Amino acid sequence: MKIDVTTFDGKKGGSVDLNDAVFGQEPRKDILHRMVRYQLAKRQAGTHQIQERGDVSKTTKRIGNQKGGGTARHGNGSVSQFRGGAKAHGPRSRDHSHDLTKKFRRLALCHALSAKQSAGELIIVDTLTLKEAKTATLRKQLEDMGIKNALIVGGQEIDTTFGRAARNIPNIDVLPTQGANVYDILRRHTLVLSKDAVEALQERLK
């Protein structure tokens, strides 16, 4: 399929061919959901931990007599109702990540790109370059294009001037091609790709 290419000045920049295998699939929510869970689980630290009974250093001697104390029949003092005691079955440090095959991850990225294309939320620009690193200038250009919440994906490297201008604009993320991922694509309203990014993604996912 063909899609028009625009510039940040609001002018037409020709058109580009999109591979149907990458941008023309029928998006499946179950695939996208599994991929987002995979990404979020992988970034979870898993460092939460609380002391359990085995972690408490206390004597195991009974804290009182079985009868005649006038209170409940307690054993040792490492239980949770006493100061310095431990909680039963509390959170432990662990790895929350799980595996997904490379084939599935590649398919999920294709479905995310196809979802943006089918929803009309995909914009192709010719280049991601600016003469000056002026945030106000870039914000004005994005507003003229109707872009307020977007992920912008460039080529192998992001132009330094463009990256500096975009980093202070809220709800605007800028990534190189190798950083494009399902979660960041779906969390923003609009996906902006440069022509170099389109070629690189199609080469990567074909």
JOBEL-V643915 format. One record per pair of residues at least 6 apart in sequence whose C-alpha atoms are under 6 Angstrom apart, sorted by the first residue. I is the first residue (numbers start at 1). J is the second residue. D is the distance in whole Angstrom. If there is no record, write none. Layout:
BEGIN
i=I j=J d=D
i=I j=J d=D
END
This chain:
BEGIN
i=1 j=17 d=6
i=1 j=18 d=5
i=2 j=16 d=6
i=2 j=17 d=5
i=2 j=18 d=6
i=3 j=15 d=5
i=3 j=16 d=6
i=4 j=15 d=4
i=5 j=13 d=5
i=5 j=14 d=5
i=5 j=15 d=5
i=5 j=124 d=5
i=5 j=125 d=5
i=6 j=12 d=5
i=6 j=13 d=5
i=6 j=125 d=5
i=7 j=125 d=5
i=7 j=126 d=6
i=8 j=141 d=6
i=22 j=110 d=5
i=23 j=113 d=6
i=23 j=114 d=4
i=24 j=114 d=5
i=25 j=114 d=6
i=27 j=111 d=5
i=27 j=115 d=5
i=31 j=108 d=6
i=32 j=108 d=6
i=36 j=183 d=6
i=41 j=96 d=6
i=41 j=97 d=5
i=42 j=97 d=4
i=46 j=93 d=5
i=46 j=94 d=5
i=46 j=95 d=6
i=47 j=93 d=5
i=48 j=93 d=6
i=49 j=91 d=5
i=49 j=92 d=4
i=49 j=93 d=5
i=50 j=90 d=6
i=51 j=86 d=5
i=52 j=86 d=5
i=52 j=87 d=5
i=52 j=88 d=6
i=53 j=86 d=5
i=60 j=76 d=5
i=61 j=76 d=6
i=62 j=75 d=5
i=62 j=76 d=5
i=63 j=76 d=6
i=66 j=73 d=5
i=78 j=85 d=4
i=79 j=85 d=5
i=79 j=86 d=5
i=80 j=86 d=5
i=80 j=87 d=5
i=109 j=182 d=5
i=112 j=182 d=6
i=116 j=122 d=5
i=121 j=190 d=5
i=122 j=191 d=5
i=123 j=192 d=5
i=124 j=192 d=6
i=124 j=193 d=5
i=124 j=194 d=6
i=125 j=194 d=5
i=126 j=194 d=6
i=126 j=195 d=5
i=127 j=194 d=6
i=129 j=162 d=6
i=130 j=162 d=6
i=133 j=161 d=5
i=133 j=164 d=6
i=133 j=165 d=5
i=134 j=165 d=5
i=135 j=165 d=4
i=149 j=171 d=5
i=149 j=172 d=6
i=149 j=188 d=6
i=149 j=189 d=5
i=150 j=172 d=5
i=150 j=188 d=5
i=150 j=189 d=6
i=150 j=190 d=4
i=150 j=191 d=6
i=151 j=172 d=6
i=151 j=173 d=5
i=151 j=174 d=6
i=151 j=188 d=6
i=151 j=191 d=5
i=152 j=174 d=5
i=152 j=192 d=5
i=152 j=193 d=6
i=153 j=174 d=6
i=153 j=175 d=5
i=153 j=176 d=6
i=153 j=177 d=6
i=153 j=193 d=5
i=154 j=176 d=5
i=154 j=177 d=6
i=154 j=194 d=5
i=154 j=197 d=5
i=155 j=176 d=6
i=155 j=177 d=5
i=155 j=196 d=5
i=155 j=197 d=5
i=156 j=176 d=6
i=156 j=177 d=6
i=157 j=176 d=5
i=158 j=176 d=6
i=177 j=197 d=6
END
